[in-house]
Amino acid sequence: MAQSPTIGDEAPNFRATLADGELSKFEFDDALGDGPVVLAFFPGAFTPPCTSEMVALQESLADFESAGATVYGVSADSALSQNAFREKHSLEFGLLSDMARSAIDKYGLEIDIDALGLVGVANRAVFIVDEDGTIAYDWIADDPTNEPDYEELLNEVREL
């Protein structure tokens, strides 16, 4: 597994499936150039902390978008599961299905959560990538049940 990139590093490119009500191929580099990109990695759809985090991001989505940012949730869940999760919680931002663990590996986030039977999933983490593809902010949970500071994320995006 790769070392997690940190502030100032070039954000690793990866491919995934974009679940946004539809299903389509996604390449991270193609998402760059239109303002900051927020990558919110989470262990699993439908689990309580992940639901809480994605709903909190949805509640702030208008603020992120007014600051020019695009938000994506990233997990190892199937794109079909992610679309069901989006629909159940009225999420308006895209989720990236990383079943191949491309992003999870390149961002050094693979963990096992034995209590939930989750193997090889993403640790909870947030990376904000500027429009040039450079990591401008990183936060990786010490414990996957912890959530990021949403005000801090918004402030970081606004500064870009």
Stockholm file with secondary structure:
# STOCKHOLM 1.0

chainA/1-160         MAQSPTIGDEAPNFRATLADGELSKFEFDDALGDGPVVLAFFPGAFTPPCTSEMVALQESLADFESAGATVYGVSADSALSQNAFREKHSLEFGLLSDMARSAIDKYGLEIDIDALGLVGVANRAVFIVDEDGTIAYDWIADDPTNEPDYEELLNEVREL
#=GR chainA/1-160 SS CCCCCCTTSBCCCCEEEEESSSEEEEEGGGGTTSSCEEEEECSCTTSHHHHHHHHHHHHTHHHHHHTTCEEEEEESSCHHHHHHHHHHTTCCSEEEECTTCHHHHHTTCEEEEGGGTEEEEECSEEEEECTTSBEEEEEECSSTTCCCCHHHHHHHHHHC
#=GC SS_cons         CCCCCCTTSBCCCCEEEEESSSEEEEEGGGGTTSSCEEEEECSCTTSHHHHHHHHHHHHTHHHHHHTTCEEEEEESSCHHHHHHHHHHTTCCSEEEECTTCHHHHHTTCEEEEGGGTEEEEECSEEEEECTTSBEEEEEECSSTTCCCCHHHHHHHHHHC
//
